[in-house]
Amino acid sequence: MARLGVLLSVALAASAVALGNQDDSTRSRDVADAQISPDGSVVLFSRAGVIWRVAFSGGDPQQVTAAEAVSGRPRWSPDARQIAFLHSPSPEVGPLRIFIMPANGGVARAITPASIAVTAFEWSPSGRRIAFVSRATDPALWVVDADGGGLRRLRPGVTGAFAWAPDDSAIARVVGAPWLERLPAEIIGLEGNPAPRPLAREVHPRISWSRDGTIVLMAQRPDRLLLASAPGFAIREVPVPAVSALADVVSLGSGHVSLTFMSKQGSWIERLTTATGERIIVMPPGTARAFLTPSWSLDGTRYVVPGKNESEVAEVFAGTLPLPESGRPDFVGARPPPVRQITFSAR
């Protein structure tokens, strides 16, 4: 399992570097993050500290944030009317704060204070709140209203991963640094300040909470998922045997889970139906390598993911479900879906 920890650490480090203090001559050409809109029509991505948008079908990207600043980790609001992102006014000044702006362009406004350095955040399902994690010098899990009010420190300590409950009532988190292993997970209620509820122990720092109420975690074994559903949140193991280690999970709702497998030998994405164990490959090995977490449309039919192409530059790749009826079968017999590279860096 040490190999999996290294792979996740590399992915997280690459994302952090893209938001680091770099001048224009040294900023990477790599895409650091890619997020598809809830309806699957538009993709946000960050490159060299600038956020761009491009149609899912491809085309010329449009610049969203200024090149003189440092911006990254864009996230669509659930209704797709707003964009939140991490931002610093210049490559050399100040911590990263959460800014929000209209999705169709306009003035961006900060909703977190300059005194808190933010490393990661996620919208609540209603879009009324945002949960975020502060930097390791003062690690904690926080929540703030989307209008900048109601700032509250929920829990101290390092958060390796976190996910919102579908009704905004709680947050599940993996406690501990994301490059560590054998971490505990817990559920934190947002109303009444109840004590955290232990969820599982000895998991990896990946967690997802679907719209149908199922929490998905990665077990210590490389071939196991852990599922927990309300009200009791009893843990159920689901086997996911593969020739490479499981590196990431995203719950898609309706009993489906996105699985990312990543190794030096090959990387690919599958969709698992938890009730039946059926698995289909949606991004075959050899399409791209060393990619990060895929972002899926709300209906689970479109996804985007940064991956390195033949030129060793991370670009945005896009895929679609269902699988086509024709095409060359892949190495396990499934037929590859159309997967396209939709961004191209300047040469």
PEHUCOR-V712087 format. One record per residue. N is the residue number from 1. RES is the residue in one small letter. PSI is psi in radians with two decimals (* if undefined). D_CENTER is the distance of its C-alpha to the mean C-alpha in Angstrom with 2 decimals. Layout:
# PEHUCOR-V712087
n res psi d_center
N RES PSI D_CENTER
N RES PSI D_CENTER
This chain:
# PEHUCOR-V712087
n res psi d_center
1 m -0.23 21.17
2 a -0.61 21.51
3 r -0.73 20.40
4 l -0.73 16.99
5 g -0.70 16.67
6 v -0.76 17.67
7 l -0.76 15.19
8 l -0.68 12.21
9 s -0.72 14.11
10 v -0.76 14.69
11 a -0.77 11.12
12 l -0.68 10.44
13 a -0.70 13.89
14 a -0.71 13.48
15 s -0.70 10.78
16 a -0.69 13.23
17 v -0.66 16.19
18 a -0.38 15.18
19 l 0.10 15.55
20 g -3.14 18.61
21 n 1.63 22.22
22 q 2.52 23.31
23 d 3.04 25.99
24 d -0.47 25.96
25 s -0.32 27.81
26 t -0.08 25.36
27 r 2.47 21.92
28 s 2.60 20.02
29 r -0.15 19.98
30 d 2.44 16.63
31 v 2.27 13.73
32 a -0.40 11.05
33 d 2.59 8.19
34 a 2.31 8.62
35 q 2.18 8.18
36 i 2.53 10.88
37 s 2.73 13.19
38 p -0.61 13.90
39 d -0.01 17.07
40 g 0.25 15.70
41 s -0.47 18.14
42 v 2.57 16.49
43 v 2.28 13.66
44 l 2.48 12.66
45 f 2.78 12.13
46 s 2.44 13.30
47 r 2.24 16.12
48 a 0.66 18.58
49 g 0.25 17.57
50 v 2.43 17.99
51 i 2.39 15.86
52 w 2.88 17.12
53 r 2.55 17.06
54 v 2.60 18.39
55 a 2.57 19.45
56 f -0.54 17.78
57 s -0.14 21.27
58 g -3.00 21.25
59 g -2.94 23.76
60 d 2.17 24.13
61 p 2.63 21.14
62 q 2.32 22.00
63 q 2.34 21.40
64 v -0.75 19.84
65 t 2.82 20.33
66 a 2.55 23.28
67 a -0.36 23.59
68 e -0.31 25.58
69 a -3.08 22.71
70 v 2.06 19.36
71 s 2.61 16.30
72 g -3.09 12.62
73 r 0.92 8.99
74 p 2.52 10.21
75 r 2.26 9.29
76 w 2.48 11.81
77 s 2.73 13.95
78 p -0.52 14.52
79 d 0.06 17.84
80 a 0.24 16.60
81 r -0.31 19.43
82 q 2.81 17.63
83 i 2.30 14.97
84 a 2.59 13.74
85 f 2.85 12.97
86 l 2.46 14.02
87 h 2.46 17.56
88 s 2.44 20.68
89 p -0.36 23.95
90 s 2.83 24.78
91 p -0.30 23.62
92 e -0.14 26.07
93 v 2.25 26.14
94 g 2.83 24.40
95 p 2.90 21.15
96 l 2.28 17.90
97 r 2.83 18.06
98 i 2.19 16.15
99 f 2.63 17.87
100 i 2.44 18.03
101 m 2.77 19.90
102 p 2.51 21.06
103 a -0.50 19.10
104 n 0.22 22.41
105 g 2.75 23.13
106 g -2.86 25.05
107 v 2.32 25.21
108 a 2.49 22.19
109 r 2.48 22.83
110 a 2.44 21.54
111 i -0.02 20.77
112 t 2.61 20.56
113 p 2.77 23.61
114 a -0.29 24.15
115 s -0.19 25.06
116 i 2.09 21.52
117 a 2.03 19.17
118 v 2.41 15.56
119 t -0.46 12.82
120 a 2.68 9.71
121 f 2.85 9.81
122 e 2.46 9.02
123 w 2.58 11.75
124 s 2.75 13.93
125 p -0.52 14.70
126 s -0.32 18.01
127 g 0.07 16.83
128 r -0.40 19.48
129 r 2.87 17.55
130 i 2.27 14.63
131 a 2.51 13.78
132 f 2.86 13.18
133 v 2.35 13.98
134 s 2.82 16.96
135 r 2.81 17.89
136 a -0.33 19.67
137 t -0.44 23.08
138 d 1.18 22.78
139 p 2.38 19.78
140 a 2.83 19.11
141 l 2.24 16.90
142 w 2.89 17.98
143 v 2.51 18.04
144 v 2.57 19.52
145 d 2.68 20.75
146 a -0.32 19.47
147 d 0.07 22.97
148 g -0.12 22.80
149 g 3.07 25.03
150 g 0.52 24.79
151 l 2.24 23.06
152 r 2.35 23.08
153 r 1.95 22.27
154 l -0.92 21.29
155 r 2.39 21.36
156 p 2.98 22.19
157 g 2.91 20.84
158 v 2.33 17.79
159 t 2.03 14.56
160 g -0.53 12.49
161 a 2.70 9.79
162 f 2.81 10.39
163 a 2.52 10.28
164 w 2.55 12.87
165 a 2.61 15.88
166 p -0.35 16.55
167 d 0.26 19.61
168 d 0.08 18.29
169 s -0.29 20.75
170 a 2.92 18.75
171 i 2.28 15.65
172 a 2.40 14.98
173 r 2.67 14.07
174 v 2.20 14.59
175 v 2.07 17.27
176 g 2.86 17.61
177 a 2.46 16.38
178 p -0.23 13.31
179 w 0.02 15.82
180 l 2.97 18.19
181 e 2.96 18.89
182 r 1.01 20.74
183 l 2.67 19.12
184 p 2.73 19.99
185 a 2.66 17.92
186 e 2.83 19.29
187 i 2.26 19.25
188 i 2.04 20.24
189 g 2.51 22.24
190 l -0.24 22.31
191 e 2.34 25.90
192 g 0.02 28.94
193 n 0.89 27.23
194 p 2.83 27.60
195 a 2.52 27.10
196 p 2.54 23.74
197 r 2.05 23.95
198 p 2.40 23.31
199 l -0.84 21.06
200 a 2.83 21.11
201 r 2.75 21.95
202 e 1.02 21.21
203 v 2.93 17.62
204 h 2.78 14.86
205 p 1.04 12.10
206 r 2.33 9.55
207 i 2.53 9.97
208 s 2.47 9.49
209 w 1.98 12.32
210 s 2.92 13.51
211 r -0.40 15.87
212 d 0.16 18.72
213 g 0.15 18.36
214 t 2.25 17.23
215 i 2.30 15.17
216 v 2.24 13.81
217 l 2.86 13.93
218 m 2.13 14.71
219 a 2.95 18.40
220 q -0.65 20.23
221 r 2.43 21.78
222 p -0.12 19.87
223 d 0.56 20.95
224 r 2.37 20.11
225 l 2.68 17.64
226 l 2.21 18.48
227 l 2.40 18.61
228 a 2.23 19.92
229 s 2.57 21.17
230 a 2.68 23.08
231 p -0.42 25.73
232 g -0.39 26.46
233 f 0.65 23.06
234 a 2.46 25.00
235 i 2.29 23.04
236 r 2.28 23.44
237 e 2.43 22.76
238 v 2.09 21.81
239 p 2.41 22.75
240 v 1.14 20.62
241 p 2.48 22.99
242 a 2.90 22.16
243 v -0.22 23.64
244 s 2.85 20.56
245 a 2.48 18.41
246 l 2.25 15.37
247 a -0.37 12.35
248 d 2.65 9.32
249 v 2.49 9.46
250 v 2.12 8.17
251 s 2.23 11.16
252 l -0.05 12.51
253 g 2.98 15.59
254 s 0.54 19.19
255 g 0.27 19.09
256 h 2.52 16.58
257 v 2.33 13.72
258 s 2.26 11.69
259 l 2.26 12.56
260 t 2.21 11.81
261 f 2.32 14.92
262 m 2.27 15.38
263 s 3.06 18.67
264 k -0.43 21.23
265 q -0.41 23.05
266 g 2.75 20.44
267 s 2.50 16.91
268 w 2.94 16.14
269 i 2.37 14.10
270 e 2.83 15.95
271 r 2.21 16.08
272 l 2.34 17.90
273 t 1.93 20.26
274 t -0.54 20.65
275 a -0.61 24.16
276 t -0.31 25.70
277 g 0.03 23.67
278 e 2.37 23.65
279 r 2.34 21.16
280 i 2.47 20.88
281 i 2.13 19.45
282 v -0.39 17.54
283 m 1.80 16.89
284 p 2.75 19.90
285 p 2.53 20.51
286 g -0.23 21.88
287 t -0.83 19.93
288 a 2.95 17.80
289 r 2.83 16.96
290 a 0.66 14.66
291 f 2.86 11.55
292 l -2.82 7.95
293 t 2.26 5.09
294 p 2.62 6.71
295 s 2.27 6.53
296 w 2.57 9.67
297 s 2.85 12.58
298 l -0.60 13.99
299 d 0.02 16.69
300 g 0.38 14.72
301 t -0.23 16.91
302 r 2.56 14.93
303 y 2.75 11.81
304 v 2.64 10.88
305 v 2.41 9.61
306 p 2.35 11.02
307 g 2.66 13.85
308 k 2.30 17.17
309 n -2.93 20.19
310 e -0.38 23.80
311 s 0.12 24.26
312 e 0.51 21.61
313 v 2.33 19.62
314 a 2.11 15.90
315 e 3.07 15.87
316 v 2.19 13.95
317 f 2.50 14.93
318 a 2.45 15.20
319 g 2.90 16.48
320 t 2.51 18.24
321 l 2.69 19.54
322 p 3.02 22.18
323 l 2.57 23.48
324 p 2.75 26.54
325 e -0.26 29.97
326 s 2.84 31.16
327 g 2.89 30.04
328 r 2.20 30.39
329 p 2.54 29.13
330 d -2.93 26.65
331 f -0.23 27.46
332 v 0.18 27.11
333 g -0.20 28.81
334 a 2.76 26.05
335 r 2.15 26.29
336 p 2.42 23.52
337 p 2.91 21.94
338 p 2.05 22.15
339 v 2.20 19.38
340 r 2.56 19.89
341 q 2.13 19.02
342 i -0.01 18.82
343 t 2.68 18.76
344 f 2.04 21.50
345 s 2.76 22.03
346 a 2.34 25.55
347 r * 27.77
